[in-house]
Amino acid sequence: MLSGIHPILSGELLAALDRLGHGDELVVADANFPAHRIGETVIEAAGLAAPAVVGAIRTVLPLDSYEGASVLLMAAEGGERLPVQHELVEAADASPDRVDELERFAFYERAASARLLVRTGELRPYGNLIVRKGVVNRYDPTGAAR
């Protein structure tokens, strides 16, 4: 455990996030997502809700602000966003114009090219999103551990 680092962010997850470059995509997926079939690098976050994992990741990972959406949701059947999807968008802290949706199979296809997949313990359907990493422009020290 490190001071100033969200406790959800394990050493393994921090190392994987550190390896991402500008424009790389990561998937935060629910427990039913076929993570090990689709993803080459999969980190398990069993027992954790997807929005909580997204919120923790966003403490160290900026969103891409260039062309296209920064956050992609798997579109729910019926066309309306589900509560878990609203929670994911809120946790991602993305402006509404930077969020888009992909049809389920298009989402799987896009997820297959992501550099990192984090499978959570989220049991609510459609608790999946893709985040595109932005540029880290500065270092903001938080002070020494106390």
Secondary structure, 3 states (H helix, E strand, C coil): CCCCCCCCCCHHHHHHHHCCCCCCEEEEECCCCCHHHHCCCEEEECCCCHHHHHHHHCCCCCECCCCCCCEEEECCCCCCCCHHHHHHHHHHCCCHHHEEEECHHHHHHHHCCCCEEEEECCCCCCCCEEEEECCCCCCCCCCCCC
